Amino acid sequence: MMRKKVLFITGTRADYGKIKSLLRAVDEDEDFEAFVFVSGMHLLPQFGNTFREIEKDHYENIYLAFGLALTNDMSYNLGDVICELSGYIQKVGIDMIVVHGDRIEALAGAIVGALKNVRVIHIEGGELSGTIDESIRHAISKFAHIHMVCNDEARNRLIQLGEEEARIYVIGSPDIDIMLSPHLPAFPMCKKRYDIPFEEYGILMYHPVTTEYESISDRISRVVGAVLESGENYIVIYPNNDLGSEIILEEYKKLSNSKRFRVFPSIRFEYFLTILKNAKFIIGNSSAGIRESEIYGIPSIDIGSRQSGRYDENAIKNIQHVKEDKEDIKNAIRKVEQYRFSGKHFGMGNSTRMFLDILHQDEIWKFDIQKKFIDLKWSND
């Protein structure tokens, strides 16, 4: 029997961390042949050339899309990725495409797959993001043929979007498998590799909200002012490369003269997890402050609107939400020890096994490529 060719698409360090365990499992399975299409932020020197981290994982079939323009215009970039990806899939002959989350690279993969009659699996659809990312995520779900979601809430949203229940599988968040692995690097090794001089620290990760571009400068100025005045040590990781990232990076220059800050374009995912696990708190608007922080019970300060609707503040106890107000942020930092709670709202650490089991089922390879919108049965009461 011919091995089925499964293509994974990654455009950022974040989505690679999410799909890495799945990709490795497929790559090691004798029934499948794994391919990786690498684009977007991975290829930018300013953000650490993170494609090298993918190369270090030694997959046999890696395609680096260096032909892409990579501008600050998301709509232009989307079209560029669609063109490049379409040609690649035509050449290789892919049987299935796996995309994650809400990035334009994932949207390109879903569009190309749908138009070329190649089955698309969407990882972590049905979630809320609070920005343009949410619209992108739901658009990906409508193009995708199979959904592997994090929890029942996400499953129910996809049903609201008219998706067929039989195509939706609840598997949890795949990165939790890596988070709970006994093989993460030891903390002293992480400190040595990244030259981290302090034992206690917070992690700052703040991304641009593209729909609020006009206010990014003012807001990041308040965030940086708050952490400077807080007296804490910080590991700071660059934002993603969305519109407005250049404003954030310019503001981060204010941190360069302080010994309390270590600023990195990127940190290898497994090392980041160990650094997070040993952090005093995480602050900013990254999904790591929503997902990964809860698993480890690390206090999180969620700033602004980027993660709006992504979590239930009454259910997830380790998160404080504040606006981009300097005094509010400083006050939240002072209270972090009151928010040291762990939980498992996003998975149990068995996502990879569930994913591979589903991939081996005949059912998903027989789903009709032509989807139908499933109406909800409304009550007249």
Backbone torsions as a table, in degrees:
resi	resn	phi	psi	omega
1	MET	NA	133.7	178.1
2	MET	-67.2	135.4	175.6
3	ARG	-68.8	139.1	178.7
4	LYS	-79.6	137.8	-178.8
5	LYS	-92.7	118.8	-177.2
6	VAL	-115.0	120.8	-177.4
7	LEU	-101.8	126.5	173.8
8	PHE	-104.2	135.1	-178.8
9	ILE	-112.4	129.9	178.6
10	THR	-137.1	136.6	179.5
11	GLY	-123.4	-11.0	-178.3
12	THR	-142.9	162.5	176.6
13	ARG	-61.5	-31.6	-177.4
14	ALA	-69.5	-48.8	-178.0
15	ASP	-71.3	-27.5	175.7
16	TYR	-65.4	-40.1	176.7
17	GLY	-61.0	-33.6	-179.5
18	LYS	-71.7	-36.2	-174.1
19	ILE	-101.8	-3.7	-171.6
20	LYS	-57.9	-46.0	-177.8
21	SER	-66.5	-34.5	178.3
22	LEU	-68.3	-44.3	-179.9
23	LEU	-61.3	-44.7	-180.0
24	ARG	-62.8	-41.6	-179.3
25	ALA	-63.2	-42.7	178.6
26	VAL	-66.8	-40.2	-178.8
27	ASP	-62.3	-30.8	-177.5
28	GLU	-92.2	-5.7	-177.2
29	ASP	-89.2	129.1	-175.3
30	GLU	-70.0	-13.3	180.0
31	ASP	-86.9	-9.4	-174.6
32	PHE	-131.1	159.2	172.1
33	GLU	-124.6	119.2	-174.7
34	ALA	-90.3	139.8	175.3
35	PHE	-128.4	147.9	179.6
36	VAL	-128.3	123.6	175.1
37	PHE	-102.6	114.4	-172.8
38	VAL	-109.7	124.4	-177.2
39	SER	-147.2	-166.5	171.6
40	GLY	60.8	-136.1	-173.8
41	MET	-58.9	-29.3	-179.9
42	HIS	-56.4	-28.1	-170.6
43	LEU	-97.6	4.0	-176.5
44	LEU	-96.5	118.9	178.9
45	PRO	-56.4	-36.0	-178.2
46	GLN	-60.2	-27.9	-178.4
47	PHE	-105.7	20.5	169.1
48	GLY	98.1	6.0	-179.5
49	ASN	46.6	55.2	-172.4
50	THR	-71.0	-4.7	172.9
51	PHE	-60.0	-26.1	179.5
52	ARG	-65.4	-31.2	177.0
53	GLU	-66.5	-34.0	177.3
54	ILE	-70.2	-41.7	178.4
55	GLU	-61.3	-34.5	-179.9
56	LYS	-65.7	-18.4	179.2
57	ASP	-86.3	-1.8	165.4
58	HIS	60.1	43.6	170.4
59	TYR	-75.6	147.8	-176.2
60	GLU	-73.8	-34.6	-172.9
61	ASN	-117.4	87.6	178.9
62	ILE	-115.5	127.9	176.6
63	TYR	-114.9	118.5	178.3
64	LEU	-97.6	114.7	-172.7
65	ALA	-85.4	63.4	-177.8
66	PHE	-70.0	-10.2	179.4
67	GLY	-76.1	-6.8	-177.7
68	LEU	-74.9	149.3	-177.6
69	ALA	-75.3	-37.9	178.5
70	LEU	56.0	65.1	178.5
71	THR	-94.3	-176.1	174.3
72	ASN	-87.5	1.9	-179.0
73	ASP	-97.5	106.6	-175.1
74	MET	-63.0	-35.4	-178.6
75	SER	-68.8	-40.0	176.4
76	TYR	-63.9	-44.9	-179.3
77	ASN	-61.5	-38.8	179.1
78	LEU	-59.7	-48.2	179.1
79	GLY	-61.6	-38.7	-179.6
80	ASP	-64.3	-45.0	179.9
81	VAL	-64.5	-41.2	179.1
82	ILE	-57.5	-45.8	-179.2
83	CYS	-63.3	-47.7	-178.1
84	GLU	-64.9	-44.1	-177.5
85	LEU	-67.7	-38.8	179.8
86	SER	-59.4	-45.0	178.6
87	GLY	-65.0	-39.3	-179.8
88	TYR	-64.9	-46.3	-179.3
89	ILE	-64.5	-39.1	178.1
90	GLN	-60.8	-39.5	-177.3
91	LYS	-72.6	-43.0	-172.5
92	VAL	-83.9	-34.4	-177.4
93	GLY	79.5	66.9	-175.3
94	ILE	-83.1	142.8	177.8
95	ASP	-95.4	-28.4	-178.5
96	MET	-153.2	145.5	178.6
97	ILE	-117.2	133.5	176.6
98	VAL	-114.0	122.5	177.6
99	VAL	-124.6	158.4	-178.4
100	HIS	-128.4	138.8	162.7
101	GLY	72.5	-129.4	-165.5
102	ASP	-141.4	26.8	179.3
103	ARG	-92.3	161.7	-177.3
104	ILE	-67.2	-28.4	176.9
105	GLU	-63.6	-38.2	177.4
106	ALA	-68.1	-40.1	177.5
107	LEU	-62.6	-42.2	177.4
108	ALA	-59.7	-43.1	179.2
109	GLY	-62.7	-41.0	-179.8
110	ALA	-67.8	-41.4	179.5
111	ILE	-64.6	-48.7	-178.4
112	VAL	-62.9	-43.5	178.8
113	GLY	-60.7	-45.6	-178.9
114	ALA	-63.5	-41.1	-177.0
115	LEU	-77.6	-20.6	178.6
116	LYS	-101.7	7.8	-179.6
117	ASN	59.6	38.4	174.4
118	VAL	-108.4	127.2	-177.0
119	ARG	-61.9	136.6	-177.9
120	VAL	-118.2	127.9	171.1
121	ILE	-101.0	127.7	176.7
122	HIS	-106.8	120.1	177.8
123	ILE	-91.2	128.4	176.2
124	GLU	65.5	43.1	167.5
125	GLY	-78.6	177.2	175.5
126	GLY	74.1	15.8	-178.7
127	GLU	-109.1	165.8	179.9
128	LEU	-103.4	143.7	-179.4
129	SER	-125.7	-28.3	176.4
130	GLY	89.3	-2.5	179.9
131	THR	-135.9	-165.4	175.4
132	ILE	-58.5	-24.9	178.3
133	ASP	-57.3	-34.2	-179.6
134	GLU	-65.8	-42.0	177.6
135	SER	-63.7	-40.3	178.0
136	ILE	-63.0	-43.6	-179.2
137	ARG	-59.6	-46.3	-178.3
138	HIS	-68.8	-33.9	176.4
139	ALA	-63.9	-41.8	176.9
140	ILE	-58.9	-43.4	-179.5
141	SER	-60.4	-37.3	-179.2
142	LYS	-72.1	-26.8	176.2
143	PHE	-83.9	-27.4	-174.9
144	ALA	-73.5	154.1	-179.1
145	HIS	-100.3	-24.1	-177.1
146	ILE	-138.1	139.0	-176.6
147	HIS	-120.7	131.0	173.3
148	MET	-121.8	103.3	-168.5
149	VAL	-105.8	170.0	-172.9
150	CYS	-82.0	-39.5	-175.3
151	ASN	-155.6	179.5	-176.4
152	ASP	-66.9	-30.2	178.1
153	GLU	-61.7	-43.8	178.7
154	ALA	-66.0	-40.5	178.0
155	ARG	-58.1	-44.9	-178.0
156	ASN	-65.5	-35.2	178.2
157	ARG	-66.7	-38.2	177.8
158	LEU	-64.9	-36.5	175.6
159	ILE	-63.3	-39.5	175.7
160	GLN	-61.8	-31.3	179.3
161	LEU	-79.1	2.0	176.7
162	GLY	91.1	13.9	-179.9
163	GLU	-81.8	147.0	-178.9
164	GLU	-74.2	130.2	-175.6
165	GLU	-57.3	-36.8	-176.3
166	ALA	-64.7	-19.8	-178.7
167	ARG	-90.8	0.2	-174.1
168	ILE	-109.3	125.5	179.6
169	TYR	-122.7	130.3	176.9
170	VAL	-92.1	111.6	-177.6
171	ILE	-122.6	-4.4	-175.9
172	GLY	84.6	-177.4	-179.1
173	SER	-91.1	118.6	-172.2
174	PRO	-60.4	-28.4	-177.6
175	ASP	-68.2	-17.7	178.1
176	ILE	-64.0	-30.5	176.8
177	ASP	-58.0	-42.9	178.9
178	ILE	-72.4	-38.1	-179.8
179	MET	-58.8	-38.4	-176.7
180	LEU	-92.8	5.5	179.5
181	SER	-68.8	142.3	176.3
182	PRO	-79.0	1.1	-172.6
183	HIS	-106.2	15.4	176.1
184	LEU	-67.3	150.4	179.1
185	PRO	-63.0	147.5	179.4
186	ALA	-69.9	152.4	-177.4
187	PHE	-58.7	-44.2	178.0
188	PRO	-59.5	-34.1	177.7
189	MET	-65.9	-40.0	178.6
190	CYS	-65.0	-43.7	179.8
191	LYS	-60.7	-40.4	-179.1
192	LYS	-69.1	-45.1	-177.1
193	ARG	-61.9	-39.8	-175.1
194	TYR	-106.1	11.0	175.6
195	ASP	51.4	54.3	179.5
196	ILE	-94.0	115.9	-171.4
197	PRO	-88.0	-8.8	-174.0
198	PHE	-116.8	155.0	179.2
199	GLU	-88.1	-38.8	-179.8
200	GLU	-107.3	135.7	-175.8
201	TYR	-166.1	158.4	166.8
202	GLY	-104.4	163.3	176.1
203	ILE	-113.6	125.3	178.1
204	LEU	-107.0	121.1	174.9
205	MET	-136.7	110.3	-176.6
206	TYR	-129.1	120.6	-177.1
207	HIS	-106.2	153.5	176.6
208	PRO	-70.7	143.3	170.9
209	VAL	-100.4	107.3	-169.8
210	THR	-64.4	-28.0	179.3
211	THR	-79.0	-5.3	178.4
212	GLU	-122.9	35.8	-172.9
213	TYR	-55.8	-40.8	-174.4
214	GLU	-63.6	-22.1	-176.4
215	SER	-107.7	3.9	-176.9
216	ILE	-60.2	-43.3	-177.0
217	SER	-59.5	-47.7	-179.4
218	ASP	-64.8	-40.9	-175.4
219	ARG	-71.4	-43.6	179.8
220	ILE	-69.0	-29.2	175.9
221	SER	-61.8	-39.9	178.8
222	ARG	-69.3	-38.9	179.3
223	VAL	-63.7	-48.7	-179.9
224	VAL	-63.3	-40.8	176.7
225	GLY	-59.2	-39.9	-179.0
226	ALA	-67.0	-45.2	-178.3
227	VAL	-70.6	-32.9	176.2
228	LEU	-63.2	-40.1	-177.4
229	GLU	-84.2	-9.4	-175.2
230	SER	-73.0	-23.9	-178.5
231	GLY	82.3	-1.1	-179.2
232	GLU	-87.7	160.9	170.8
233	ASN	-85.8	151.8	-177.0
234	TYR	-141.9	141.1	162.8
235	ILE	-101.6	120.4	-175.0
236	VAL	-112.4	130.4	179.9
237	ILE	-117.3	134.3	-177.8
238	TYR	-51.4	152.9	174.1
239	PRO	-73.2	173.1	170.4
240	ASN	-70.9	176.7	-171.6
241	ASN	-94.2	24.3	177.1
242	ASP	-68.2	165.8	177.4
243	LEU	-53.1	125.4	-178.8
244	GLY	107.3	-10.5	-179.3
245	SER	-62.4	-33.5	-179.3
246	GLU	-64.5	-30.0	177.9
247	ILE	-69.9	-41.6	179.2
248	ILE	-65.5	-43.6	-178.9
249	LEU	-65.0	-35.5	176.7
250	GLU	-63.7	-40.0	179.6
251	GLU	-68.2	-33.2	-179.3
252	TYR	-65.7	-16.8	177.2
253	LYS	-61.2	-23.3	177.8
254	LYS	-66.7	-17.0	-177.0
255	LEU	-90.5	-10.7	-169.1
256	SER	-67.3	-25.0	-176.4
257	ASN	-94.5	3.8	-178.7
258	SER	-104.6	133.0	178.0
259	LYS	-73.2	-8.1	-179.5
260	ARG	-84.5	-1.0	-175.4
261	PHE	-127.3	135.0	169.4
262	ARG	-122.1	118.1	-173.2
263	VAL	-109.1	130.4	-176.4
264	PHE	-129.4	138.8	171.5
265	PRO	-62.8	-36.4	-179.3
266	SER	-164.1	158.0	174.4
267	ILE	-132.7	133.0	179.7
268	ARG	-53.5	138.3	-166.9
269	PHE	-54.7	-48.6	-178.6
270	GLU	-63.4	-36.1	177.7
271	TYR	-69.9	-39.1	176.6
272	PHE	-59.4	-41.3	-179.1
273	LEU	-61.9	-43.1	177.4
274	THR	-64.3	-40.7	177.9
275	ILE	-63.9	-41.0	176.6
276	LEU	-64.6	-43.4	-177.8
277	LYS	-59.4	-28.2	-178.1
278	ASN	-103.7	7.2	-177.5
279	ALA	-77.7	155.2	172.9
280	LYS	-74.9	-36.2	177.5
281	PHE	-168.8	168.0	172.5
282	ILE	-124.7	141.6	-175.0
283	ILE	-138.0	146.3	178.3
284	GLY	135.7	-142.7	-179.7
285	ASN	-138.8	27.1	178.0
286	SER	-81.8	150.7	175.9
287	SER	-64.6	-19.9	176.1
288	ALA	-61.0	-28.6	177.0
289	GLY	-76.2	-11.7	178.0
290	ILE	-101.3	-49.1	-173.2
291	ARG	-87.1	-71.5	-172.9
292	GLU	-61.5	-36.4	-177.5
293	SER	-62.0	-37.0	-178.2
294	GLU	-67.1	-39.0	-179.7
295	ILE	-59.9	-42.4	-178.7
296	TYR	-88.0	-6.8	-178.9
297	GLY	71.4	32.0	179.9
298	ILE	-92.2	127.8	177.5
299	PRO	-56.6	138.3	-176.9
300	SER	-127.9	137.8	174.1
301	ILE	-113.8	108.9	-178.4
302	ASP	-93.1	117.8	-173.9
303	ILE	-106.1	129.5	170.8
304	GLY	80.9	-157.5	-168.2
305	SER	-100.1	-7.8	-168.8
306	ARG	-60.0	-35.6	-179.2
307	GLN	-102.7	19.0	-178.4
308	SER	-57.0	128.2	179.1
309	GLY	81.0	-1.5	-175.0
310	ARG	-78.7	-18.3	-176.3
311	TYR	-150.0	158.2	178.0
312	ASP	-96.0	110.7	-176.2
313	GLU	-62.9	-22.5	178.7
314	ASN	-81.1	-21.8	-177.0
315	ALA	-98.3	-35.8	-177.6
316	ILE	-100.9	111.5	-166.2
317	LYS	-91.5	-6.9	-174.5
318	ASN	-93.9	4.0	-172.9
319	ILE	-112.2	132.3	165.2
320	GLN	-106.1	135.0	176.1
321	HIS	-108.2	130.5	178.5
322	VAL	-137.4	159.7	172.1
323	LYS	-84.4	172.5	177.9
324	GLU	-76.4	66.9	177.7
325	ASP	-120.2	126.4	-171.7
326	LYS	-58.8	-46.4	-177.9
327	GLU	-68.9	-38.2	177.2
328	ASP	-63.1	-40.6	179.2
329	ILE	-65.3	-45.6	179.7
330	LYS	-62.6	-38.4	178.0
331	ASN	-65.4	-40.1	178.2
332	ALA	-64.0	-39.4	178.3
333	ILE	-61.7	-39.4	179.6
334	ARG	-65.3	-24.4	-174.5
335	LYS	-101.4	9.6	-170.3
336	VAL	-58.8	-34.3	-176.4
337	GLU	-65.6	-16.1	176.8
338	GLN	-78.4	-4.9	-173.6
339	TYR	-121.4	30.8	-179.8
340	ARG	-91.1	81.2	-179.2
341	PHE	-130.2	144.7	176.7
342	SER	-112.4	162.4	179.4
343	GLY	-166.5	175.6	-178.4
344	LYS	-137.0	57.1	179.2
345	HIS	-78.2	-12.0	-171.0
346	PHE	-120.9	15.1	176.3
347	GLY	139.3	166.7	-174.3
348	MET	-114.0	1.0	179.8
349	GLY	93.0	13.8	179.3
350	ASN	-120.6	24.5	-175.9
351	SER	-64.9	-39.1	-176.5
352	THR	-64.1	-45.5	178.7
353	ARG	-61.9	-42.9	179.3
354	MET	-64.0	-43.2	179.1
355	PHE	-58.3	-48.4	-177.5
356	LEU	-67.3	-38.4	177.0
357	ASP	-60.0	-42.6	-179.8
358	ILE	-66.9	-39.8	-179.4
359	LEU	-62.5	-27.5	179.5
360	HIS	-82.9	-9.0	-179.4
361	GLN	-77.4	137.7	177.2
362	ASP	-63.5	-29.0	-173.0
363	GLU	-55.4	-46.3	-173.7
364	ILE	-71.7	-20.7	178.1
365	TRP	-85.4	-6.6	-179.3
366	LYS	-108.8	-4.9	176.7
367	PHE	-56.0	138.5	178.3
368	ASP	-63.1	130.9	176.6
369	ILE	-61.3	-35.3	178.7
370	GLN	-81.6	106.6	179.6
371	LYS	-79.5	159.4	174.5
372	LYS	-126.3	142.3	176.7
373	PHE	-73.9	127.5	-179.4
374	ILE	-100.8	111.6	178.8
375	ASP	-69.9	143.4	171.5
376	LEU	-72.5	148.7	177.6
377	LYS	-88.6	101.4	-175.7
378	TRP	-81.6	141.9	176.7
379	SER	-87.0	145.5	176.6
380	ASN	-86.3	-2.9	-178.5
381	ASP	-70.0	NA	NA
